[in-house]
Amino acid sequence: MALGDGIRYNIASVDPAERAMLRDALVELNRRHFPGNRSDSPIGGVSWWFKQDETHQSTHVHGGPEFVPWHREIVNRFEQLIRQVNPQLSLHYWDWTQDPRSIPNSNLGGGNTGSLNLFTADFMGHGGSNNASIGPPWQNASAPWRSDGFYVPDAANHRDATNNPFDPPQDVKRSIGGSPASVAGDTNIVNASDYAQFRQLLEQVHNAMHGFVAMGGQHISFRDPFVFFLHSNVDRLFAKWQTQANQTARLDPTTVYGSESADPELNTNLEPWSGGLNIRPWAAPDNQQFAHNYKHPSVVFPPCYDTNGNVIPLIEVLNAGSPPVINFVDVPTGETRVVAAVFRVYTCTPATIRIKAGAGPTAPYSVMQPASGQLVVNHGSAPYAEARVWLALVAGALGAVPDGSVTFECPESGKQFVFVLKANVIARPTVAVMLALDQSGSMAWEAGTTGVARLDVLKNAATSFMELLPMNNAVGLIRFDHDAYPTNHATFPGLPMTTMPSNDINPARIAAMGAVAAHQTNVNGNTSIGDGVQLGRQTLDAIPAGSFDQKALIVLTDGLETAPLYIADVAGSINNRTYAIGLGNEQQVNTAALRALANGTGGYLALTGLLSGSIDDYFRLRKYFQQILAAVTNTNIIVDPSGYIGPGNKIRIPFNVTEADIDCTAIVMMDFNVIDFGIETPSGNMI
């Protein structure tokens, strides 16, 4: 055995250091709290530990076919809480055929073995006694639980008086009397031929062991940490029964419960975790519920115990549909879209998922990752692992694509999974963008308090727009001051409408960046925004109809209108997406006029304000251009962080993409070119 291997062992066989770590994790559970406050309705702020007592009291699932799987659920969830404290730990079991006060051949540490008492102050606390000559039949568990608030004898408000699960109980008492269970009894349980017989025998011994190590009645036993070692053993015997040789039906959600499979109780949701009871965090306002019944794979699959027999992997397909569908929706022609077949794998040994020989995808569908079409999933500390095999579609001609198929198999379980592949191809929407840039004399002034001229801020920001414009979209540039100048003007040339043939640095893109670099101020120029708008729109309107799906105008100015034409004079020509960027604050820029320019066109107005040396201000205009680029090309900006990174430091900025995303461009803006920048996948691989 190894610490962190995710296997549950006899608690007496693990190293004393691990037992101490497990005790410390249990103590920590009472220091962590679910959201909310004691006075909330439903009650909030309950500690992770006291939530177990609240859960058990509220549900009271005993004496029926759901007794065994319901307690598996609470044990599994409790183990996950422990692993949030210490991921190396597992919820080990007390083998109830052994007296917990004197377990022979136990691991005493340092390679030594001997008799072990679990009920000591450094592990489970006092065990109590049924011998009146040596003390009272019941004793409080005492250390380590009392000092950490598992019970508070002098509590003014205790849970049995207030009925509030936030409050501690006054006592956690135990009494040990009688004898351990017999090995023969456990053998009878595991050899039961049907689930009904099995669970009845198991619950009988369970009840007897609650009498042997008495922790109070059903409503209070889950205040005692030892109850989880007892119930881990209940679940161990369930797992051992399920993994008997030649009993694969016991690992199948549809047949595991045998003659009781149709019992209504087994076909209802597990509560309170499904949200049907008014208990937080599985009810509002936290809404962490997970609606599932007793046949869900997470309930049926046996956890990994050291006494398990042959555990066949249980694989759940997460793609929707029956059969499941991998859908390549609206893939632009010429693009490659990648979508995964997603599996949830429950296993205690390595499990293989692979494409069945001769049943792989055919063109235009293909396997992307892993190239072999095979994955091996290993058992870990989580209840399951998610596995993905990525398939690709290279979009060809417009329209629907004939359906395809692919079959996966798990050789360890013998199961096969047939997927249907569906796709359609669309034309990627294209846009022609005209930049109308202010070159009036005031563009030579400082951009706020940065010490940098407005012109330089503009050129820096507009260059990034040219760098990032996707292929098959076009861009042009005209300049204006008291007049507007066509793209072929001898003194103030711009850029004729230019289509980007690719996403790399190509001659067209170099020409676009060069046009921005050549932008200079006219020191004698006043500001006629209307002239710039009119010429920009006329240039766009001259593009033949059908050349692009959209046409957009971006107007950048730093001042008030000081010469005709004014915006009001050209209002009638503003008929499509128009974006206005005001380089300054509301006193420097005619905000009302620019807002009128953008409103009703599908565009918007953005003001930079007085740019300071702060991080946000330094990059603000570049961000505005990128936001507009995202808007005109029907893309999205996923994350927009800011911050400082010192020499030798490393920061990670997470962001989410979905299978609906065709591609993703990651951009870093920096003031000095001194940053190593890369993309790290969720699995830790660097791109």
N, C-alpha and C positions, 0 to 999 in steps of 0.2 A: 504494500500500500504506500501511497505517496500523498503528502499534503497537497491539496489542490487538484487531485485527479477526478473530482466530481463523483466519487463513489461513496455510498453510505456503508459504513462498517459497524460492527459491534462496538459500542462506545468503550468497552473495556479493553479493546485491542488497539486503540489509537494511542499515540504517544501522549504522555501527560501534558506536554507543552501544547498540543493541539486541543486537549480537553480544556486547558486554561484559556486558550484563544476563543474557544466556543463559549465558555462562561462569560468572558469579557464582551463578546458580541451580544449575548443575551442581555447583559447589563446595559449596553449601549442602546438597545431597542427601546428602553424606557426613557431614554434621553432625547429621542427623536420623536417628532409629532406630526400627525397628519394636519392638513390645513384647517383653519378656523379657530373658534373659541368655545369655551365650556358652555356659554349661554346661547350658542347658536341653535337654530332648529333647521335641519337636524344637527345634533351636537357635533362640534368640531374640536380640534386641538387635542384629540385623544392620542396618547403615545402609541408607537408601533406595537409595544408589548400589550398594553391594555386593550388594544383593538382585537386581540385574539379572544379575550374573555367576552367582549361585546359581541363578536361574530358568533361564537359558539352558543352563547345564551340566546341570541335572537333567532337562531335557526333550529337548534334542537333536533338534529336528524339522527334518530336512533330507532332500532327495532324494525327496520324495513330494508328493502333491496338497495336503497341509496346510501345506507350507513357507510359502507366501505369506500365507494368512490368519493362521497362528500368529504370524508376525513383525509383521503388522498389529496384533495384540492387544498384543504387548509394546511396540511403538512408541506406540500409543494410551495405554496405561497409563503409560508413562514421561512422555509429554507432560502427563498429568494431575498427576503428581507435581511436574513443573516448575511447573505452574500453581498448585499449592498454595504454592509459594515466591513466585511472581510471576504473578498471573492474566493479565497482559498478554502473556505469552510464548507462542510456538508452537514446535514442534519442526521447524525448517526442514530443508532437504535439501541434500546435495552432489550437484550434477549431475555424474555420473561421466563425462560426455563432456568435462569440463574438468579440466585438471591442477590439483589443489588447491594447488600451490605457486606457481601463476602463472595466476590466473583473469582474463582480460581484461575490460575495461569494468565492473569491480566498483564498488560504492558505497564510496568512501573517506571519505565524510562531507563536510559543508559544501557540497554540490552538486558535489563533485569525483568523477571516475571515473578508473580506472586499473587496473593489475595488482595482484591481491591474493594474498598467501600466507596460507593458513589455519593453517600450522604455525609459529606464532610464540609467544613466551613470554606474550603478552597474549591468546592465544585457545586454540589447540589444543596448544601445546607443540611440541617438536622433531618433525620428520617423518622423520628417519633418512635413510640414503643407501645406494644399492647400488654406489657407486663407491669402491673400496678406496683410491684415491689421495687421497681427501679425508676419509676416516674410515671407521670400521667400518660394515658393512652394517646393523647394528641400533643404534639409540640409544634410551635411555630418554626418555619424553615430557617429563620434567623439569617446569619451570614451565608452568602454575600447579599441576600435579597433585601433584608430590612434596610440596610444603610443606603440602598439605591432606590428606595421608594416603591418596591414591589408590594409592600404593605406598610401601613402606618398605624400602629396600635392606638395612638391618641388622636387620630384624625377627627376633627370637628365635623367635617363633611366626608363621610365614607360611602362607597358606592351602594352598599346594602341599605343605607338609610335614604340616600338621595336618588337612587336608581339612575345615576348619571355615570356613564362609562368613563368620563374624564377623571372621576374621583378614585383614589386608591382604596382597596379594601383595608379593613382593620387587621386581618389575619391571613396568612397563608400557612395552613396547618397540614401536617401529615401524620399518618399512623400506619405502621407496618405490622401486619399480623397474618399468620397462616403460612402458606407454602408457595413457592413458585409453581408455574405451570409445568406440566410433564412434557417430556420430549415426545412421548407417544401421542399426546393430545395435539401437538403441532403437526405430527406426521399425519394424523387423521384429517386435520384441516387441509393440508396441502394435497392429500390424496383424494379429496372429495371429487366426485364425478361431475357434479353440476354446480353452477354458481349458487343456486338457492341453498343447497346443502352446505357448500363452502362458507357462505357468508353467515349462516346460522351458527355453525360450529365456531367460526372465528369470533362472532360477537359474544358468544357464551364465555369463551376464554377471556376475551377482552373485559367483560363485566367482572369476572372473577379476579383479574389482575388489578382492576380498580378497587377491589376489596382488599387485595393483598397489600398494595401500596395505595392506601386510601388518601385521596386528595379532596375529599368533600364530594358532594353530589354532582350530578351532571351539570348543574348551572354554575358551579364554582371551580371545577377541577382545572379549567384552563387558565387559572390564575397562577398555577404552579408550573415552573419550567419543566419539571420532570415529565409532565403529561405528554410533551412532544417526543420524548424518547420512547415512551410507551406506544404512542400512535405511529411513530416511525416503524416500530416493530409490527403493528397491525398492517401497515402498508407493505412492509417487507414480505409478510406471508401472502398477501394478495399478489405481489410481484412474483413470488416463488411459485404460487399456484398457476399464474398466467404463463410462466415460462417452462412449465413441465414439458418433457419431450413429447413430440407428436401432438401438441395441443395448440396449433396455430390459430384455431378459432377464438382462443382466449385473448389474442392480440388484435382481433378484428372488432372495430366498434359496433358492427351490426350483429355479432354473435357472442361477444364476451359475456353477456349476462344470461346466456342460455335460455332456459324456459321462462325466465322473468324479463326477457327483452322487451316484451310489449307492455310491461307494467307502466301505468301512467306516470308514476313518480320518476322513473328513469328517463322519461321523455319530456320532462319539464326542465326549466333552467335551474342551474345551481345558484343558490342565493346565499349570501347577499351580493355575490360578485357580479351577478348579471344585472343588478340595478333594480330588481323588483321590490326590494325593501328600502325603507328610507334611512339608509345608513351610509355615512360618508366613509371613504371617498368614492363609493360606487353609486352615489346619488348626487343630485344637484346640491351645491353649485360646482362640485369637483368633476362629476360625470366621468369617472374613470372606469365605468362598468364595462364588462366584456360578456355579452350575452352568449351563453353556451349551455348545452345540456350534458347529461352524464355519458353521452356517447361521443363527445368531442375527443379528438386524438390526444389533446393535452391531459385528459382525464384517464383515458384508456391505456395509454402507453405506460408501462411500468418504469419507475425511476431505477437508477442503476445501483443495485445492492450487491454486496459481495457474495450473496447466496443465490443470485439469479441463475436460472438455467439458460437455455438458448433464447436470447432476445433478438427477434427479427426486427429490423428497422421498420418504423411506421412513417410513411411519407404522405404528406398532404399537399395537394396541388393548390396554389393560391391564385392562379389565373382564373378568371370568371368563365362560366359557360359549362355545358355538359354535352359533348366533350369540351374541354377548355379551349379557348380561342386566344391566339396571339395575333393582335390586330395592328397592322401597320396603316394607320389612318392618315389620309391627306399628306402623303409624302411628296414634296415638290420634285418635279422631274429633274433628273441628274443628281439628286441627293441620295445619300445612304442613311437609312433609318435602322436603329438597333433596338430590339425589344427582347425582354428576357422571358423564358419559361422559368417560373418561380416555384420552388419547392420548400416546404417546411419539413425538416427531417428530425425525427425523434429516434435517437439511437444510443446504444451503450458501447458499440464497437464500430469500426470504420464501415461506412455505408457508401456504396457506389451508385451514382446516377449517370447513365450514359445513353447515347443515342443507339437504338437498336440497329444492328447490322442490316443494311439494305432498306432501312426505313427512315433515312435522313431526308432533309429538305432538298428540293431540286430547284434549279434556276426559275425565277430570279431570286428565290430565297436561298440563304446559305447560313452556315455556322460561323459565328464571329469569335466567340470566346467562351470556354477554352477551345482552341482550334481542333482538338481531338474530339470534342463533344462529350467529354467524360470528366466527372468530378468525383472526388473522394471526400466525404464529410466525416469528420471525427467527432467523438463525444467531447463535450466540454462542460463547463460549470453552468451554462444556461440550459433551460429545459429542452430547447430545440435549437437547431441551426437553420438558417435560411440559405438555400443554394440557388444559384442562377446560372442558366446556360443561355448565352446571348445569341440570338439569331438576327440576321441582317436582311434588308431588302434594298437593292439598288433600283431606284425608280427609273423606269423607262418611259414609254409612251403614256400620254394622258388617259385617264379613265380607270375602270376597274381592272384588277389583276386577278387572273384565275386563282382559285383557292389551292392551297398546298396542304401538306400534312407532315408531321414528324412524330415518331414514336420513341419515347424514352423507356428505359427499363432499370429496375434495381435487381441485380442478380442475387443479392442476399435474401430478398423477400420473394423474388419471383414475380413481382408486380410489374405491369406495363401501363404506360400513360400515353394516350394518343391525343395529340394537339392538332387543331385545325389552324391553318395560316390564312389570314385574309388581308387584303391590301387594296388601296386605291391611290392613284397618282394625280396630283394637281399641279398647276403652274404656280411657281412661287410668285407671290405678289411683288411687283416692282414699283419703284418710285423714282421720279425725276425731281431733284431738289435744286432750287436756285438760292444761293446766298447773296443777299444784298447787304453790303458792308459799308458802314459809315467811314468816310475818310475826311470829315470836316476837321478844321484846325484844332479843335479841342481834343481830338484823339491823341495829340502829342502830350497832353497833360498827364499828371500822375493819376494812377488808378487807386485813389484813396490814400492809404498811408504805407503802401508797400515800397515806394521808391521806384516802381516800375511804371512805364508809360502805358496808357490805355491801349495804344496800338500794339505794343508787345504782348500784353495780356490777350488781346483779340487773336493775334497771329498764332500764339501758342495753342489757344483753345481750338481755333478753326482748323489747324493742322491735324489735330487728333481726329476731327470729324472726317477729314479726307483719308486718313490712314485706316479708319474703321469701316467706311462705307462698303457694304457687301457687294459682291459681284452681281452683275446684271442690273444694278441700279446706276443712275446717272447723276452728275452734279455739275452745276455751272456757277459762275461768280460774276456779279456786276458790282460797281462801286458808285457811291453817291456822296455829294456834299451839298452845294446849293443847286446842283444839277445831277443828273444820272448819266452814266457813261456805258455805252454798249460794250460787249465783250471784245470787239475789235478796235476799240478807240486807240488812237495813236499815242496819246499821253497817259491815259489811265485805263490800260487794257484789263480785261478780266479773264474769264475762262468760258469758252463755249460749252454747251451741254456735252458732257463727256461720260460715256458708259464705262464702268469698270469691268474688264473682261475676266478678271480672276480676283481671288482674295489676297493674293500676294502683292509684293511691291512690283508693279509693272509700269510701263511708260505712261499709261493714262493716269495712274495714281501719282506718279512723280510730277506730271504736269499739273495736277490739281494742287498738290502741296506747293509747287513752285508758284502758282498763282497767288496763294495765300502769302508766301514769303515775300512776293513783290508788292504787296499792298502797303501803300505809304499815305501819309496825310497830305492834304492840300492846305497849306498854311493860310490861304486866303479864302478857304471854303466855309460858307455857312451851312446850315442843315436844312435840307428839303427831304423829309422822309417820304412825302408823297411821290416825289420824282423817283426815288429808289423803288418804292412799292410798285408804281406803274410800270417801270421798265422791267422789273423782275417778273411781274405777272405777264406782261406782253411776251417776254422771252419764253416763258413756260407755255403760254397759249399757242405759240408758233410750233410747238412740237406736234407732229402728226398724231391725230386721234388713234388710240389703240397701241401706241408705242410703249406706254407704261400704264400700270393700273392706277397710280396716283401721281399727283403733282403737288409739290409743297414749296412754300416760300419761307425762308428764314431771314428776318430783318434784324440787324444789330445796329443800334445807335447809342450814342452816349449823351445826347442832349435834347433840348427842347427844339421844336420846329421854329426856325428863324427865317425861312424863305419858302415861297410857293414852289411846287405844289404842296399843299398840306394833306394830311391823311384824310381829312373830311372831303377834299376835292376828288379823291380817287376811291371813295368808299364803294361806289358801284362796281368797281372792277375786282373787288376782293371776293372771290367765289370758291375758294378751295382752301385746303389746309394752309394756314398762315401762322407762323410762330414769330413772336417778337421777343427780343432780348434787350433789356434796357441796362446799359453799362453805367450804373450809378444808383442814386436813391430817388425817392419820389419828387424831391425838389429839383433834381437835375434833369429828370426825364418826364415827358408829358405822359404820365401814366394813363390818364383817361383816354387819350388818343390811341396809345398803343393797345390798350385793352379793347377798344372798339375795333382796332385793326384785326385782332385775333379772334374775338368772340364770334360765335356762329359759324366758324369755318372748320372746326375740328382741331384747331391749334390752341395756343395759349400764350400768355405773357409771363416772362420771368424777369425779375429785377435782381441785379447782383448786389445792390447797396454799395456803400463805400468799402472797398476791399482793403482789409487790414492784413497784417502779417500772420494771422491765425491759420491753422491748418485748413479749416473749412473754406475760409476766404481765398486762400492761395489757389485752391483748385476749383473754386465755384464755377467760373465761366466754362472751364473744360467740362465739368459735370453737366452744365446746362446743355452744351452742344451734344454730349453723349445721351442725355435724356431725350433730346429732340430726335436724335438719330434713332433711338429705340422706338420712339413714337411713330416716326414716318415709315419705318421698316417693319412694323408690326412685331416687334420683339419686346422683351422685358428686361429691366434692370433688377437682378435678384437681390443684391446686397450692396450697400453703400457705406462702408465703414470709414472711419478716420482714426488716426492715431500716430504715435511716434514709436520708432524702433531704433534702439541704440546699437552701437557697434557690437558685433558678436551675438546679438540677440536673435531669437527666432519666434515668430508669432504665426498662429494658425487662424484663418478666418473661414469658418465653415459656411457653406451655402448648399441649398437643396435644388436639385433638378429632378424632373420626373420623366417618365417614358414618353410623355407628350412632347418633350423638347427634342428638336432635331439636332441642334448643335448649341454650343456654348462658347463664348469668347470671354476669357478672363483677362482683366486689365488692371495694371497697377500704375497709379500716378505718383510720381516722386519728385522732390525738389532737386535731389542730387542722384546721379546715376551710379548708386553704390549698393543696390539691393539685388541679391540672388532671388529669383522668383520662380516658383514651380507650382504644379498642381499635384496634390496628394490624394489618392483614391481612398475610399473608406477602409480598404484593406491595408493601407499604408504604403502602397506602391507610388513612386514618384514619376510624374510625367514631365 
